[in-house]
Amino acid sequence: MLPAMAADLKALLAALRTDPDAREVIRRELLTEDLLAMPVRMEVGFATLAARMDQLAQRMDQLAQRMDQLTERVYQLAQRMDQLATAQAATEIQLGQFAERLDARLDRLDGFVGSLRGMVYERAVLRPRMVAGAVGAPAGAIRALSADERAALLEHGLVSATLSQEQAETIESANGVFLWDRGPDGPPIYCVVEASITAHRDDLDRAAARASWLAETGVETQAVVLSDGVAEGVADGMKALKVAWRRVQQPKAPLRN
């Protein structure tokens, strides 16, 4: 029996080698339908997978494009932010310069207003009765020196060499020079007056220095300060420099002699 089986096996193998139809019949007998269909299913699966891979690649390309677009937009935004920062810095510089110019103009305006107030105050208080109240003289005994009288007095000092040109010019710039005629009680006294809304130490020093220089010409003098108030420590300076003072409030209406 074994020799017969061997002969059949040899015949089967020979048929498999030479007869395609025999091979297909034997393959169908040995393999199930599922196994036979597997290559087809695998081919379809590979095709589907390949299609999905292509779709994924396309989506990756699209994502890469969107990332590039986003990167470009971020770059543009960064540029705009830099431009905005530069513009803001320039604006801040301009505002700072404007503020400085405004402060300077306000300072000049304050100075102008202060000077104008001082001029108004001087014109209002430089009156004989105000000076009389400061030195304790009758109002009728004091009068303002005219420009010609003041010039003649200073010219005498220059000619006699008791005054320097600078001293004469400084006395000339005093707010006022008044003559106190004491009659039989003594020689006249020349009152050198400084008027200031608030008296400071430099007001005292100017009045005292000018009165002292004018006294060098041989006349009696008295330094006088008229003000609405005094700065700290000025009262002691008045006593030390022997400066006569009277408080004169800022008038609401022009004062009369």
C-alpha positions as CSV (number, residue, x, y, z in Angstrom):
1,M,0.0,0.0,0.0
2,L,2.8,2.3,0.7
3,P,4.3,2.0,-2.7
4,A,0.9,3.0,-4.2
5,M,0.6,6.1,-2.0
6,A,4.2,7.1,-3.0
7,A,3.3,6.7,-6.6
8,D,0.1,8.9,-6.1
9,L,2.1,11.5,-4.3
10,K,4.7,11.6,-7.1
11,A,1.9,12.0,-9.6
12,L,0.3,14.8,-7.5
13,L,3.5,16.7,-7.3
14,A,4.2,16.3,-11.0
15,A,0.7,17.6,-11.7
16,L,1.3,20.6,-9.4
17,R,4.5,21.4,-11.3
18,T,3.1,21.0,-14.8
19,D,-0.7,21.5,-14.7
20,P,-2.0,25.0,-13.6
21,D,-5.6,23.8,-13.5
22,A,-4.5,21.0,-11.1
23,R,-2.7,23.5,-8.9
24,E,-5.8,25.7,-8.7
25,V,-8.0,22.8,-7.8
26,I,-5.6,21.6,-5.1
27,R,-5.3,25.2,-3.8
28,R,-9.0,25.6,-3.5
29,E,-9.2,22.2,-1.7
30,L,-6.5,23.2,0.7
31,L,-7.4,26.9,1.4
32,T,-10.6,28.4,2.8
33,E,-12.5,31.1,1.0
34,D,-11.3,33.6,3.6
35,L,-7.7,32.8,3.0
36,L,-8.2,32.9,-0.7
37,A,-9.9,36.4,-0.5
38,M,-7.2,37.7,1.9
39,P,-4.8,39.0,-0.8
40,V,-7.7,40.9,-2.4
41,R,-8.7,42.3,1.0
42,M,-5.2,43.2,1.8
43,E,-4.8,44.9,-1.5
44,V,-7.9,46.9,-0.9
45,G,-6.8,47.7,2.6
46,F,-3.4,48.8,1.4
47,A,-5.0,51.0,-1.2
48,T,-7.3,52.5,1.4
49,L,-4.4,53.0,3.7
50,A,-2.4,54.6,1.0
51,A,-5.4,56.9,0.2
52,R,-5.7,57.9,3.8
53,M,-2.0,58.5,4.0
54,D,-2.3,60.7,0.9
55,Q,-5.1,62.6,2.7
56,L,-3.0,62.9,5.8
57,A,-0.1,64.2,3.8
58,Q,-2.4,66.7,2.2
59,R,-3.8,67.8,5.6
60,M,-0.2,68.0,6.9
61,D,0.6,70.2,3.9
62,Q,-2.4,72.4,4.6
63,L,-1.5,72.6,8.3
64,A,2.1,73.6,7.3
65,Q,0.7,76.3,5.0
66,R,-1.6,77.6,7.8
67,M,1.4,77.5,10.2
68,D,3.4,79.5,7.7
69,Q,0.5,82.0,7.4
70,L,0.2,82.2,11.2
71,T,4.0,82.8,11.5
72,E,3.7,85.5,8.9
73,R,0.8,87.2,10.7
74,V,2.7,86.9,14.0
75,Y,5.8,88.5,12.3
76,Q,3.6,91.3,10.9
77,L,2.0,91.8,14.3
78,A,5.5,92.0,15.9
79,Q,6.5,94.6,13.3
80,R,3.4,96.6,14.0
81,M,4.0,96.4,17.7
82,D,7.6,97.6,17.2
83,Q,6.3,100.5,15.0
84,L,3.7,101.3,17.7
85,A,6.3,101.2,20.4
86,T,8.5,103.5,18.3
87,A,5.6,105.9,17.6
88,Q,4.7,105.9,21.3
89,A,8.3,106.6,22.3
90,A,8.4,109.5,19.8
91,T,5.0,110.7,21.1
92,E,6.3,110.6,24.7
93,I,9.4,112.6,23.7
94,Q,7.2,115.2,21.9
95,L,4.9,115.4,24.9
96,G,7.9,115.8,27.2
97,Q,9.2,118.6,25.0
98,F,5.8,120.2,24.9
99,A,5.5,119.9,28.7
100,E,9.0,121.5,29.0
101,R,8.0,124.4,26.7
102,L,4.7,124.8,28.5
103,D,6.5,124.9,31.9
104,A,9.0,127.4,30.6
105,R,6.2,129.6,29.2
106,L,4.2,129.3,32.4
107,D,7.3,130.2,34.4
108,R,7.8,133.2,32.1
109,L,4.1,134.1,32.5
110,D,4.4,133.7,36.3
111,G,7.4,135.9,36.2
112,F,5.7,138.5,34.0
113,V,2.6,138.4,36.2
114,G,4.7,138.7,39.3
115,S,6.6,141.6,37.8
116,L,3.4,143.3,36.7
117,R,1.9,142.8,40.2
118,G,5.1,144.3,41.7
119,M,4.9,147.3,39.4
120,V,1.3,147.9,40.2
121,Y,2.1,147.6,43.9
122,E,5.0,150.0,43.7
123,R,3.0,152.6,41.8
124,A,0.2,152.2,44.4
125,V,2.3,152.5,47.6
126,L,5.1,154.8,46.6
127,R,3.3,157.8,48.2
128,P,4.6,160.4,50.6
129,R,2.1,159.4,53.4
130,M,3.2,155.8,53.2
131,V,6.9,156.8,53.6
132,A,5.8,159.2,56.4
133,G,4.2,156.3,58.2
134,A,7.3,154.3,58.0
135,V,9.7,156.9,59.3
136,G,7.2,158.5,61.8
137,A,7.0,161.9,60.0
138,P,4.0,164.1,59.3
139,A,2.6,163.3,55.9
140,G,3.0,166.9,54.7
141,A,6.7,167.0,55.5
142,I,7.6,164.4,52.9
143,R,7.6,164.7,49.1
144,A,9.0,162.6,46.3
145,L,12.2,163.8,44.7
146,S,11.7,164.8,41.1
147,A,13.8,163.1,38.4
148,D,15.8,166.3,37.9
149,E,16.4,166.6,41.7
150,R,17.6,163.1,41.9
151,A,19.8,163.5,38.9
152,A,21.3,166.7,40.4
153,L,22.0,164.9,43.7
154,L,23.7,162.0,42.0
155,E,25.7,164.3,39.7
156,H,27.0,166.1,42.8
157,G,28.1,162.8,44.2
158,L,29.9,161.8,41.0
159,V,31.6,165.2,40.7
160,S,32.8,165.1,44.3
161,A,33.9,161.5,43.8
162,T,31.9,160.4,46.8
163,L,29.9,158.1,44.5
164,S,31.1,155.7,41.8
165,Q,29.3,155.4,38.5
166,E,28.0,152.0,39.5
167,Q,26.7,153.3,42.9
168,A,25.0,156.3,41.3
169,E,23.3,154.0,38.8
170,T,22.2,151.7,41.6
171,I,20.7,154.6,43.6
172,E,19.0,155.8,40.4
173,S,17.3,152.5,40.0
174,A,15.8,152.7,43.5
175,N,12.0,152.4,43.6
176,G,11.8,155.9,45.1
177,V,13.7,158.7,46.8
178,F,11.7,161.0,49.1
179,L,12.8,164.1,50.9
180,W,11.8,164.5,54.5
181,D,11.8,168.3,55.3
182,R,12.2,168.5,59.1
183,G,12.3,172.3,59.1
184,P,13.9,173.7,62.2
185,D,14.2,170.3,63.8
186,G,17.2,169.4,61.6
187,P,18.6,169.0,58.1
188,P,16.4,167.2,55.5
189,I,16.6,163.4,55.3
190,Y,16.6,161.6,52.0
191,C,14.5,158.4,52.3
192,V,15.7,155.7,49.9
193,V,12.6,153.4,49.4
194,E,12.2,149.8,48.3
195,A,8.6,148.6,47.7
196,S,7.8,144.9,47.5
197,I,4.7,142.8,48.1
198,T,6.8,140.5,50.3
199,A,9.9,142.0,51.7
200,H,13.0,139.7,51.5
201,R,16.5,140.1,52.8
202,D,17.8,141.4,49.4
203,D,15.2,144.2,49.6
204,L,16.6,145.3,52.9
205,D,20.2,145.0,51.7
206,R,19.5,147.1,48.6
207,A,17.7,149.8,50.5
208,A,20.4,149.9,53.2
209,A,23.3,149.9,50.7
210,R,21.8,152.7,48.6
211,A,21.0,154.9,51.6
212,S,24.6,154.3,52.9
213,W,26.1,155.3,49.5
214,L,23.9,158.4,49.2
215,A,25.0,159.4,52.7
216,E,28.6,159.6,51.4
217,T,27.6,162.7,49.5
218,G,27.1,164.6,52.8
219,V,23.3,164.2,53.2
220,E,21.4,162.4,55.9
221,T,19.6,159.3,54.6
222,Q,17.1,156.7,55.8
223,A,16.5,153.2,54.2
224,V,12.8,152.4,54.0
225,V,11.0,149.3,52.9
226,L,7.2,149.2,52.2
227,S,5.6,145.8,51.9
228,D,2.5,143.8,52.5
229,G,4.4,141.1,54.4
230,V,7.9,140.0,55.3
231,A,9.8,136.8,54.7
232,E,11.1,134.7,57.6
233,G,14.0,136.3,59.4
234,V,13.6,139.7,57.7
235,A,12.3,141.5,60.8
236,D,15.6,140.9,62.6
237,G,17.5,142.2,59.5
238,M,15.5,145.4,59.7
239,K,16.7,146.1,63.2
240,A,20.3,145.2,62.4
241,L,20.4,147.4,59.3
242,K,18.2,150.2,60.8
243,V,15.7,150.0,58.0
244,A,12.3,151.7,58.5
245,W,9.4,149.5,57.5
246,R,5.7,149.9,57.1
247,R,3.1,147.3,56.1
248,V,1.0,148.5,53.2
249,Q,-1.6,146.0,52.0
250,Q,-2.1,145.5,48.3
251,P,-4.7,148.1,47.4
252,K,-7.9,147.3,45.7
253,A,-8.1,150.8,44.3
254,P,-5.4,153.4,43.5
255,L,-4.2,155.2,46.6
256,R,-4.1,159.0,46.9
257,N,-1.5,161.3,48.3
